[in-house]
Amino acid sequence: MKTRNYYIVGLIMLTFFVISFLTNVIGPLIPDIIKGFSLSLTLVALLPFAFFIAYGVMSIPAGMLIEKYKAKKMMVAAFVVAFFGALLLSLFPNYLTAVLSLFLIGCGMAMLQVVINPLLRTSGGEEHYAFNSVLAQLIFGLASFVSPLVYSYLVVNIQSGTLHKLSTLVPPTLPWISLYWLFTLICLMMIVIIAISKFPKVALTQEEKAGALQTHIDLLKKPIVLLYFFAIFCYVGTEQGIANWISQFLSVYHHYDPQTTGANAVAYFWGLMTAGGVLGLLLLKLIDSRKVLIGFTLLAIISFTVALFGSGASALIAFPMVGFFASVMYPIIFSLSLNSVTEHHGSFSGILVTGIIGGAVLPLIVGWLGDHWGLRTGMCFLYLTMGYILSIGFWARPIVTNKTLSFGVRER
C-alpha cells in the first residue's frame, strides 16, 4: 500500500485556494471594470469568456506535457504563465490587456487543475480521493469569500490614502488594479514554494505513460471518456449558468435591486456551496459517492424549481440552496471519472478539465434563449444538464470506490 504524502496533499490544497483566489474575484470586479474602461455588457462579458476559453485551449496540451515534464515543473510553469498574466494587467491597465491577462491566468489555472487532480489521487490515496476532492472544493469555496474581502480592503484603503505606497502603483481611477499586483506577488510566492518543495518520485508503469496525441485520440474513442467530459461540461455550465443569472432573474421577475439583494443572493450561492462541501465530506465517509451525487442532485433540482417558479422570498432562499446541493457534484464527478479508467490519468484529466469551457458556453445559451422567450424559459434549459448529472449516479461503474467507514461489529 502506498504511503500518503501529507505535505504534497497540503500543497495541493494551498494551490486550490490560490486558484480560487485568482479566479472568483472576476465577478465582483465587473462593475468597476465597466466603469473604469467604459465598456458595454457584451464587451465586459468577453473577460470571463476569455478565462474559460483558456481551459479549452490549454487543458489537453497540459495533459500531454504532464507525463513528460512531471508535476513539479508543470506547476512552476503554470504559475509563471499566471504571473506574467497578472503582471501584464498591473503594468498596462486597459481593456485589451485585461482580456489577454485573463486568458493567460486561465491558461495557468487550467494547467494547474490538470496537474493537481491526478497528483491528489496519487499522494492522498485512491480510496481517499473522493473525500480529498470535496475537501479541496471546500477550500476552493472558502477562497472565493476571501478574495472579494481583500479586494474591498485594498480599494477602500487606497482611496482613503492608507495604502499610500501601493496607491502609487495604480491609476487613481482604477484602484482595483492593486488586486493584480497582489496576484503577481502570490504567483511569485507559489513559484518559490513549489521550486523548493520535494515532490515524491513516482515510477510510471508502461500503462500509465501517455502516448502524446495518440493517447488522447485513443481516449476519445472510449465512450466512458466522452461521457465524463460531457459531465464536467454540464456541471460547470450549470454552475455558471445559474450564478451568472441569479441577480438578473430576481430583478426581472421579483423587482429586487441587483446591486444589493441580487448581489447578496449570488454571494450566498457561493457561500452555501462551501457549507455544502462540509456535509459532503461527512457523507462521503459514510455513503457511496454515487448515492451522494444522486441525492444532492435531486435536491438541487427541487431547489432550482422553487427558485424559478416560487415567490420572490422563496427564490432568495432557493437559489443559494442550489449552490449548497451542487457543492459535491464537481469533485464526485472528477473522482468517479479518474477511478473509472486504469491508465493515462494525466491525459484523461486534461480532457476532463477541457470540459470547463461549459462555463463559457451554457450561460450564453441561457442568455440567447432568454432574449427570445424570457429568462425563466432560458434557465429551464439547465434542467437538461442537471438531469444528465443525475444520471451519472446510476450508470457510473468506478474501478475504485470511495472508502467509507464501517460500524459493523467484529466477528470473534
JOVENPE-V353744 format. One record per residue. RES is the residue in one small letter. PSI is psi in degrees with one decimal (* if undefined). OMEGA is omega in degrees with one decimal (none if undefined). BURIAL is # if it has 16 or more other ideal C-beta (glycine too) atoms within 10 Angstrom, else .. Layout:
res=RES psi=PSI omega=OMEGA burial=BURIAL
res=RES psi=PSI omega=OMEGA burial=BURIAL
//
This chain:
res=m psi=133.0 omega=-177.8 burial=.
res=k psi=141.5 omega=178.0 burial=.
res=t psi=135.3 omega=179.1 burial=.
res=r psi=132.5 omega=-179.1 burial=.
res=n psi=96.5 omega=-173.9 burial=#
res=y psi=-31.1 omega=178.9 burial=.
res=y psi=-46.6 omega=180.0 burial=.
res=i psi=-38.5 omega=176.3 burial=#
res=v psi=-43.1 omega=178.0 burial=#
res=g psi=-40.5 omega=178.3 burial=.
res=l psi=-38.0 omega=177.7 burial=#
res=i psi=-41.7 omega=179.0 burial=#
res=m psi=-40.4 omega=176.0 burial=#
res=l psi=-39.9 omega=179.2 burial=.
res=t psi=-41.2 omega=176.2 burial=#
res=f psi=-40.4 omega=179.0 burial=#
res=f psi=-45.5 omega=-178.4 burial=#
res=v psi=-40.9 omega=178.5 burial=#
res=i psi=-47.3 omega=180.0 burial=#
res=s psi=-40.1 omega=-179.1 burial=#
res=f psi=-41.2 omega=-178.9 burial=#
res=l psi=-25.1 omega=-172.5 burial=#
res=t psi=-50.5 omega=-166.8 burial=#
res=n psi=4.4 omega=176.3 burial=#
res=v psi=-6.9 omega=-177.9 burial=#
res=i psi=-46.2 omega=-179.0 burial=.
res=g psi=-54.7 omega=178.6 burial=#
res=p psi=-26.5 omega=-178.2 burial=#
res=l psi=-21.1 omega=-171.0 burial=#
res=i psi=-45.6 omega=177.8 burial=#
res=p psi=-41.6 omega=178.1 burial=.
res=d psi=-38.1 omega=-179.8 burial=#
res=i psi=-42.8 omega=178.3 burial=#
res=i psi=-46.0 omega=-178.4 burial=.
res=k psi=-44.2 omega=-175.6 burial=.
res=g psi=-36.5 omega=-177.2 burial=#
res=f psi=4.4 omega=179.5 burial=#
res=s psi=60.0 omega=-174.2 burial=.
res=l psi=154.5 omega=169.2 burial=#
res=s psi=169.0 omega=178.8 burial=.
res=l psi=-34.9 omega=179.5 burial=.
res=t psi=-44.5 omega=-179.4 burial=.
res=l psi=-40.8 omega=-179.1 burial=.
res=v psi=-28.1 omega=179.1 burial=#
res=a psi=-21.9 omega=178.5 burial=#
res=l psi=-18.1 omega=-179.5 burial=.
res=l psi=-57.2 omega=175.4 burial=#
res=p psi=-29.3 omega=177.1 burial=#
res=f psi=-41.8 omega=178.4 burial=#
res=a psi=-36.7 omega=179.6 burial=#
res=f psi=-47.6 omega=-177.1 burial=#
res=f psi=-35.0 omega=178.5 burial=#
res=i psi=-29.6 omega=178.3 burial=#
res=a psi=-33.0 omega=177.5 burial=#
res=y psi=-39.4 omega=179.1 burial=#
res=g psi=-34.0 omega=-178.1 burial=#
res=v psi=-39.8 omega=-167.0 burial=.
res=m psi=-22.5 omega=-169.3 burial=#
res=s psi=-50.1 omega=-178.9 burial=#
res=i psi=-44.6 omega=174.8 burial=#
res=p psi=-37.2 omega=178.3 burial=#
res=a psi=-38.8 omega=176.9 burial=#
res=g psi=-34.1 omega=178.2 burial=#
res=m psi=-32.9 omega=-176.5 burial=#
res=l psi=-25.7 omega=-171.5 burial=#
res=i psi=-37.8 omega=-177.6 burial=#
res=e psi=-14.5 omega=177.4 burial=#
res=k psi=-42.2 omega=-175.0 burial=.
res=y psi=-3.5 omega=176.5 burial=.
res=k psi=168.5 omega=-170.0 burial=#
res=a psi=-44.1 omega=-174.1 burial=#
res=k psi=-50.1 omega=-179.5 burial=#
res=k psi=-37.8 omega=-179.7 burial=#
res=m psi=-38.6 omega=178.7 burial=#
res=m psi=-40.8 omega=176.8 burial=#
res=v psi=-45.0 omega=179.9 burial=#
res=a psi=-39.7 omega=-179.7 burial=#
res=a psi=-44.8 omega=-179.9 burial=#
res=f psi=-27.2 omega=174.9 burial=#
res=v psi=-43.4 omega=178.0 burial=#
res=v psi=-46.5 omega=179.2 burial=#
res=a psi=-36.6 omega=178.3 burial=#
res=f psi=-47.9 omega=-179.6 burial=#
res=f psi=-32.8 omega=176.5 burial=#
res=g psi=-47.7 omega=180.0 burial=#
res=a psi=-40.0 omega=-179.6 burial=#
res=l psi=-37.3 omega=-179.8 burial=#
res=l psi=-48.6 omega=-179.5 burial=#
res=l psi=-32.8 omega=179.1 burial=#
res=s psi=-41.8 omega=-177.1 burial=#
res=l psi=-34.7 omega=-175.6 burial=.
res=f psi=75.1 omega=-175.3 burial=.
res=p psi=98.8 omega=172.2 burial=#
res=n psi=175.6 omega=-172.7 burial=.
res=y psi=-45.1 omega=-177.1 burial=#
res=l psi=-41.7 omega=178.2 burial=.
res=t psi=-27.5 omega=176.7 burial=.
res=a psi=-42.2 omega=177.4 burial=#
res=v psi=-48.1 omega=180.0 burial=#
res=l psi=-39.5 omega=179.6 burial=#
res=s psi=-48.5 omega=-179.7 burial=#
res=l psi=-32.8 omega=176.4 burial=#
res=f psi=-44.7 omega=179.5 burial=#
res=l psi=-43.3 omega=177.9 burial=#
res=i psi=-40.3 omega=176.9 burial=#
res=g psi=-39.6 omega=176.1 burial=#
res=c psi=-44.1 omega=178.7 burial=#
res=g psi=-43.2 omega=-179.9 burial=#
res=m psi=-36.1 omega=177.3 burial=#
res=a psi=-44.1 omega=178.2 burial=#
res=m psi=-43.3 omega=-178.9 burial=#
res=l psi=-44.2 omega=-177.7 burial=#
res=q psi=-34.4 omega=176.6 burial=#
res=v psi=-38.3 omega=-177.1 burial=#
res=v psi=-48.7 omega=-166.6 burial=#
res=i psi=-24.1 omega=178.7 burial=#
res=n psi=-50.1 omega=174.5 burial=#
res=p psi=-34.5 omega=179.1 burial=#
res=l psi=-38.2 omega=176.9 burial=#
res=l psi=-39.4 omega=179.4 burial=#
res=r psi=-39.9 omega=-178.5 burial=#
res=t psi=-47.6 omega=-174.9 burial=#
res=s psi=-34.3 omega=-177.4 burial=#
res=g psi=-11.6 omega=-178.3 burial=#
res=g psi=133.3 omega=-177.3 burial=#
res=e psi=-39.8 omega=-175.7 burial=#
res=e psi=-14.9 omega=178.6 burial=.
res=h psi=5.5 omega=-170.8 burial=#
res=y psi=-43.1 omega=-179.8 burial=#
res=a psi=-43.3 omega=179.2 burial=#
res=f psi=-48.4 omega=-179.2 burial=#
res=n psi=-32.2 omega=179.0 burial=#
res=s psi=-41.5 omega=178.0 burial=#
res=v psi=-37.0 omega=175.4 burial=#
res=l psi=-41.5 omega=177.8 burial=#
res=a psi=-38.8 omega=178.0 burial=#
res=q psi=-36.1 omega=177.5 burial=#
res=l psi=-45.7 omega=178.4 burial=#
res=i psi=-38.8 omega=176.6 burial=#
res=f psi=-43.3 omega=179.7 burial=#
res=g psi=-39.2 omega=179.1 burial=#
res=l psi=-38.6 omega=179.9 burial=#
res=a psi=-29.9 omega=179.5 burial=#
res=s psi=-21.0 omega=174.0 burial=#
res=f psi=-38.8 omega=-173.8 burial=.
res=v psi=-44.3 omega=-173.2 burial=.
res=s psi=-42.6 omega=175.8 burial=#
res=p psi=-33.9 omega=178.1 burial=#
res=l psi=-41.9 omega=177.4 burial=.
res=v psi=-41.9 omega=177.1 burial=.
res=y psi=-48.1 omega=179.7 burial=#
res=s psi=-42.6 omega=-179.8 burial=.
res=y psi=-46.4 omega=-177.6 burial=.
res=l psi=-47.5 omega=-176.6 burial=#
res=v psi=-46.5 omega=-178.5 burial=#
res=v psi=-43.9 omega=-176.1 burial=.
res=n psi=-27.6 omega=174.4 burial=#
res=i psi=-42.5 omega=-179.8 burial=#
res=q psi=-29.7 omega=179.2 burial=.
res=s psi=-11.0 omega=179.3 burial=.
res=g psi=2.2 omega=180.0 burial=.
res=t psi=-43.4 omega=180.0 burial=.
res=l psi=68.6 omega=-173.1 burial=#
res=h psi=-44.6 omega=-177.7 burial=.
res=k psi=-40.7 omega=179.4 burial=.
res=l psi=-33.7 omega=-178.2 burial=#
res=s psi=-23.9 omega=178.5 burial=#
res=t psi=-15.5 omega=-178.0 burial=.
res=l psi=-11.7 omega=-174.9 burial=.
res=v psi=150.1 omega=176.1 burial=#
res=p psi=142.9 omega=-178.7 burial=.
res=p psi=-30.6 omega=-178.4 burial=.
res=t psi=-4.3 omega=-178.3 burial=.
res=l psi=61.4 omega=-178.0 burial=#
res=p psi=-22.7 omega=180.0 burial=#
res=w psi=-16.6 omega=176.7 burial=#
res=i psi=-23.2 omega=177.9 burial=#
res=s psi=-29.3 omega=179.4 burial=#
res=l psi=-33.8 omega=-179.8 burial=#
res=y psi=-25.8 omega=169.4 burial=#
res=w psi=-38.6 omega=176.6 burial=#
res=l psi=-40.9 omega=177.4 burial=#
res=f psi=-41.3 omega=178.8 burial=#
res=t psi=-44.4 omega=179.6 burial=#
res=l psi=-41.5 omega=179.9 burial=.
res=i psi=-44.2 omega=179.1 burial=#
res=c psi=-41.1 omega=177.8 burial=#
res=l psi=-41.0 omega=178.0 burial=.
res=m psi=-43.4 omega=-179.7 burial=.
res=m psi=-35.2 omega=176.7 burial=#
res=i psi=-44.8 omega=-179.5 burial=#
res=v psi=-46.5 omega=-178.6 burial=.
res=i psi=-45.9 omega=-178.8 burial=.
res=i psi=-39.5 omega=-178.2 burial=#
res=a psi=-35.2 omega=-178.0 burial=.
res=i psi=-3.4 omega=179.8 burial=.
res=s psi=147.9 omega=178.9 burial=.
res=k psi=110.5 omega=179.8 burial=.
res=f psi=146.0 omega=178.9 burial=#
res=p psi=144.5 omega=175.7 burial=.
res=k psi=122.9 omega=-179.2 burial=.
res=v psi=116.6 omega=178.2 burial=.
res=a psi=109.2 omega=-178.8 burial=.
res=l psi=138.1 omega=173.8 burial=.
res=t psi=169.3 omega=179.1 burial=.
res=q psi=-34.3 omega=-179.3 burial=.
res=e psi=-25.4 omega=-177.1 burial=.
res=e psi=-15.8 omega=-177.5 burial=#
res=k psi=133.4 omega=-177.7 burial=.
res=a psi=149.2 omega=177.2 burial=#
res=g psi=41.6 omega=178.2 burial=.
res=a psi=-131.7 omega=-174.4 burial=.
res=l psi=-39.8 omega=-179.1 burial=.
res=q psi=-34.6 omega=178.2 burial=.
res=t psi=-43.8 omega=-180.0 burial=#
res=h psi=-37.8 omega=176.9 burial=#
res=i psi=-43.3 omega=179.0 burial=.
res=d psi=-41.8 omega=179.6 burial=.
res=l psi=-42.3 omega=-177.7 burial=#
res=l psi=-14.4 omega=175.3 burial=.
res=k psi=-12.9 omega=-178.8 burial=.
res=k psi=124.8 omega=-179.8 burial=.
res=p psi=-36.7 omega=-176.7 burial=.
res=i psi=-34.8 omega=179.4 burial=.
res=v psi=-44.7 omega=179.3 burial=#
res=l psi=-37.4 omega=179.4 burial=.
res=l psi=-43.0 omega=-179.4 burial=#
res=y psi=-31.2 omega=173.4 burial=#
res=f psi=-46.9 omega=-179.7 burial=#
res=f psi=-28.8 omega=177.7 burial=.
res=a psi=-45.4 omega=177.7 burial=#
res=i psi=-41.6 omega=177.7 burial=#
res=f psi=-46.1 omega=-179.2 burial=#
res=c psi=-40.5 omega=-177.7 burial=#
res=y psi=-53.2 omega=-175.9 burial=#
res=v psi=-38.4 omega=176.9 burial=#
res=g psi=-39.1 omega=177.6 burial=#
res=t psi=-46.9 omega=-180.0 burial=#
res=e psi=-50.8 omega=-178.3 burial=#
res=q psi=-34.3 omega=179.5 burial=#
res=g psi=-29.2 omega=175.8 burial=#
res=i psi=-52.6 omega=-175.1 burial=#
res=a psi=-39.6 omega=-177.1 burial=#
res=n psi=-24.1 omega=-172.4 burial=#
res=w psi=-1.7 omega=-178.6 burial=#
res=i psi=-53.0 omega=-174.9 burial=#
res=s psi=-43.7 omega=179.5 burial=#
res=q psi=-40.7 omega=179.2 burial=.
res=f psi=-46.6 omega=-178.9 burial=#
res=l psi=-32.1 omega=178.8 burial=#
res=s psi=-45.5 omega=-175.3 burial=#
res=v psi=-45.8 omega=-171.6 burial=.
res=y psi=-21.6 omega=-177.4 burial=#
res=h psi=0.7 omega=173.2 burial=#
res=h psi=33.6 omega=173.9 burial=.
res=y psi=148.7 omega=178.8 burial=#
res=d psi=118.1 omega=-177.8 burial=.
res=p psi=-24.8 omega=-177.8 burial=#
res=q psi=-17.2 omega=179.8 burial=.
res=t psi=-74.0 omega=-177.3 burial=.
res=t psi=-44.7 omega=179.9 burial=#
res=g psi=-44.6 omega=179.6 burial=#
res=a psi=-38.8 omega=178.4 burial=#
res=n psi=-37.6 omega=178.9 burial=#
res=a psi=-40.4 omega=177.3 burial=#
res=v psi=-41.4 omega=178.6 burial=#
res=a psi=-43.2 omega=178.7 burial=#
res=y psi=-30.4 omega=176.0 burial=#
res=f psi=-49.3 omega=-179.9 burial=#
res=w psi=-35.0 omega=-179.8 burial=#
res=g psi=-44.3 omega=179.0 burial=#
res=l psi=-23.8 omega=173.3 burial=#
res=m psi=-37.7 omega=175.5 burial=#
res=t psi=-44.8 omega=178.7 burial=#
res=a psi=-38.6 omega=178.0 burial=#
res=g psi=-30.6 omega=177.4 burial=#
res=g psi=-33.1 omega=178.4 burial=#
res=v psi=-47.0 omega=178.0 burial=.
res=l psi=-37.9 omega=178.4 burial=#
res=g psi=-39.7 omega=177.8 burial=#
res=l psi=-43.3 omega=-179.1 burial=#
res=l psi=-45.0 omega=-176.7 burial=.
res=l psi=-34.1 omega=-179.0 burial=#
res=l psi=-14.4 omega=173.1 burial=#
res=k psi=-8.5 omega=-176.5 burial=.
res=l psi=-29.4 omega=-170.9 burial=.
res=i psi=147.9 omega=174.5 burial=.
res=d psi=136.3 omega=-175.4 burial=#
res=s psi=-29.9 omega=178.8 burial=#
res=r psi=-38.1 omega=178.6 burial=#
res=k psi=-37.5 omega=176.3 burial=.
res=v psi=-43.5 omega=-179.8 burial=#
res=l psi=-43.5 omega=179.5 burial=#
res=i psi=-49.3 omega=-177.9 burial=#
res=g psi=-46.9 omega=-178.0 burial=#
res=f psi=-37.2 omega=-179.9 burial=#
res=t psi=-40.4 omega=176.6 burial=#
res=l psi=-43.6 omega=179.1 burial=.
res=l psi=-34.2 omega=176.8 burial=#
res=a psi=-41.4 omega=179.1 burial=#
res=i psi=-41.8 omega=178.1 burial=#
res=i psi=-45.8 omega=179.1 burial=.
res=s psi=-40.7 omega=179.5 burial=#
res=f psi=-39.4 omega=179.0 burial=#
res=t psi=-43.9 omega=177.5 burial=.
res=v psi=-40.5 omega=-179.6 burial=#
res=a psi=-40.9 omega=-176.9 burial=#
res=l psi=-36.7 omega=-170.3 burial=#
res=f psi=-1.4 omega=178.5 burial=.
res=g psi=-171.7 omega=178.7 burial=.
res=s psi=171.5 omega=178.1 burial=.
res=g psi=-42.2 omega=-179.7 burial=.
res=a psi=-40.3 omega=179.8 burial=.
res=s psi=-33.5 omega=178.6 burial=.
res=a psi=-36.1 omega=178.8 burial=#
res=l psi=-27.1 omega=178.2 burial=#
res=i psi=-41.1 omega=-172.4 burial=.
res=a psi=-38.9 omega=179.1 burial=#
res=f psi=-49.9 omega=176.2 burial=#
res=p psi=-32.2 omega=179.2 burial=#
res=m psi=-27.7 omega=173.5 burial=#
res=v psi=-41.6 omega=176.5 burial=#
res=g psi=-40.3 omega=178.8 burial=#
res=f psi=-47.2 omega=-175.8 burial=#
res=f psi=-19.0 omega=177.7 burial=#
res=a psi=-6.6 omega=-171.0 burial=#
res=s psi=-32.5 omega=-175.1 burial=#
res=v psi=-5.4 omega=-172.3 burial=#
res=m psi=-54.3 omega=-175.1 burial=#
res=y psi=-51.6 omega=-178.4 burial=#
res=p psi=-36.1 omega=179.4 burial=#
res=i psi=-43.7 omega=178.5 burial=#
res=i psi=-44.2 omega=-178.4 burial=#
res=f psi=-43.5 omega=-178.9 burial=#
res=s psi=-40.0 omega=177.5 burial=#
res=l psi=-39.8 omega=-177.7 burial=#
res=s psi=-50.7 omega=-178.3 burial=#
res=l psi=-29.5 omega=178.3 burial=#
res=n psi=7.0 omega=178.7 burial=#
res=s psi=-3.0 omega=176.3 burial=#
res=v psi=157.7 omega=-175.3 burial=#
res=t psi=-3.3 omega=-175.7 burial=.
res=e psi=165.1 omega=174.9 burial=#
res=h psi=48.4 omega=-177.4 burial=#
res=h psi=-33.0 omega=178.3 burial=#
res=g psi=-45.8 omega=178.4 burial=#
res=s psi=-41.2 omega=178.7 burial=#
res=f psi=-40.2 omega=178.4 burial=#
res=s psi=-38.4 omega=177.9 burial=#
res=g psi=-40.6 omega=177.3 burial=#
res=i psi=-42.9 omega=-179.2 burial=#
res=l psi=-46.2 omega=-177.5 burial=#
res=v psi=-28.1 omega=175.2 burial=#
res=t psi=-29.6 omega=178.9 burial=#
res=g psi=-13.2 omega=178.5 burial=#
res=i psi=-15.9 omega=176.3 burial=#
res=i psi=-12.0 omega=172.8 burial=#
res=g psi=-28.4 omega=177.7 burial=#
res=g psi=-18.5 omega=175.3 burial=#
res=a psi=-34.7 omega=-172.2 burial=#
res=v psi=-52.1 omega=-172.3 burial=#
res=l psi=-40.1 omega=175.8 burial=#
res=p psi=-33.5 omega=177.1 burial=#
res=l psi=-38.5 omega=177.5 burial=.
res=i psi=-44.7 omega=178.6 burial=#
res=v psi=-44.4 omega=179.8 burial=#
res=g psi=-42.8 omega=179.8 burial=#
res=w psi=-45.3 omega=177.0 burial=.
res=l psi=-38.3 omega=179.8 burial=#
res=g psi=-36.4 omega=178.0 burial=#
res=d psi=-31.6 omega=-175.0 burial=.
res=h psi=-38.4 omega=-173.1 burial=.
res=w psi=8.9 omega=178.9 burial=.
res=g psi=147.1 omega=-175.0 burial=.
res=l psi=-36.9 omega=179.5 burial=#
res=r psi=-43.8 omega=177.6 burial=#
res=t psi=-41.1 omega=178.7 burial=.
res=g psi=-42.8 omega=-178.9 burial=#
res=m psi=-22.8 omega=176.2 burial=#
res=c psi=-21.1 omega=176.1 burial=#
res=f psi=-29.4 omega=-177.5 burial=#
res=l psi=-12.0 omega=172.5 burial=#
res=y psi=-34.5 omega=179.1 burial=.
res=l psi=-45.0 omega=-178.3 burial=.
res=t psi=-36.6 omega=177.2 burial=#
res=m psi=-34.0 omega=175.6 burial=#
res=g psi=-37.9 omega=178.0 burial=.
res=y psi=-42.1 omega=177.9 burial=#
res=i psi=-41.2 omega=177.8 burial=#
res=l psi=-39.9 omega=-176.6 burial=#
res=s psi=-26.0 omega=-177.7 burial=.
res=i psi=-38.8 omega=-179.5 burial=#
res=g psi=-19.9 omega=-179.3 burial=#
res=f psi=-35.9 omega=-175.8 burial=.
res=w psi=-9.9 omega=180.0 burial=.
res=a psi=134.9 omega=178.0 burial=#
res=r psi=72.6 omega=-177.6 burial=.
res=p psi=147.1 omega=176.5 burial=#
res=i psi=-38.1 omega=177.7 burial=.
res=v psi=123.9 omega=178.0 burial=#
res=t psi=160.6 omega=-179.8 burial=#
res=n psi=140.3 omega=-178.3 burial=#
res=k psi=128.0 omega=178.9 burial=.
res=t psi=156.5 omega=179.3 burial=#
res=l psi=143.8 omega=178.2 burial=.
res=s psi=131.0 omega=-179.6 burial=.
res=f psi=17.9 omega=-179.5 burial=.
res=g psi=158.5 omega=177.9 burial=.
res=v psi=131.9 omega=-179.7 burial=.
res=r psi=145.1 omega=174.1 burial=.
res=e psi=147.6 omega=-180.0 burial=.
res=r psi=* omega=none burial=.
//
